[in-house]
Amino acid sequence: NRLDSQKRNDIIYNALGDDAADKFIAGIDSKNTLREITRIPFYLNISLKIYQNHGSLPETKEELLHKFIYARDDGDVLTEVLRNCHHDYMTALSVEMLKAGTTTLENNHARQVISQESQRLKRTGRIQTPSEPLTILDLLAKYHLLIYRKAGEQWQFQHQQFQEWYASRYVEQVMISIEKGDAGSLKEFRDPILNIPLWEEPLLFAVERISRQEEHRDALAKVVINALKIDPLLSAEIIYRANDIVWSQVNKPVMDYLERWHTQGNIDRALAFMIASNRPEFSDHIWPLIAHEDQQIRLGALRAFQPFRVGCLGEKWYKKLETYSADIRTNILSAIAYEGGMEGLEIATKIAVKDPSSTVRIGVLHAAHFYSKKHTQQLLENAT
């Protein structure tokens, strides 16, 4: 269940106290990703712990998990007994779970995975004499993020997002190998990683991580093009998370693909791609549909992809919005408020309170009523 802004802030004030809470809330509200994910109790709890330990916050969900996971390292035990290879063991377990389509492994299966990973680590010189698989599993449960199930007969991660984050380390290495021209890695990437939905979150974690590594920008460009051929909407999500440098590398083939795929004036999956990518280059295709005279067409276009990402509307889109009728402005801003997450609600509210039409303000108010007392109050003060 997602928290509304008031409930989220109440939890933060109870955890941090007034002064620290004010700084924390200002920090997460200034970062669109953190503002959205801290409405989820799991991520809010992690964010609070990181802030209490470090006094600062990361930019993305992947960085948030990364900091939390590494903060859980028990240096002495994990260094002395596991030779700092605990992340490798956790990665191996997570990949095996994903390949099996499960969140648990039976004891014998888990021991086999650990044994195989120990042999790999030994071959590469990371360890000399591996511990027994069961000893390693016990240590990962006692000092890290693995837990017992059914009296030790099954093993799983403390949370599925930890499993997916560890699997993303494997996906990252596959992507880097693709950059180097490895055909086997390309095959592995296309199936199962691109073909099976369970791999989507690990893939997106890996994209967020690699996008911060300047030396591997070519890897992301190849990932975008390969995803475009198999799952275009996933390709759009990758573009959304990648930086402008990656976009500059894939701009032409992606635009050419969209020109062939999209039928002008139609609400199709190509339109969903354009909205998902958040790229302003698609604004000329999007505006005629979301501002169409036929309300059913414009509402269909506005709902083609959720969340609606306003970057696809181009620079200073709010100025262009002013040129349309109150009915069209109402539909567009209401859709952004409903379908754009907290970021969309924030943007729609700021524009609506300045709009001369009470119809527009009331339209956004209906959305705010479901999500945020703060935005509801702002709109009520300007509703008439």
Order of alpha helices (4+ residues) and beta strands (2+ residues): alpha-alpha-alpha-alpha-alpha-alpha-alpha-beta-alpha-alpha-beta-beta-alpha-alpha-alpha-alpha-alpha-alpha-alpha-alpha-alpha-alpha-alpha-alpha-alpha-alpha
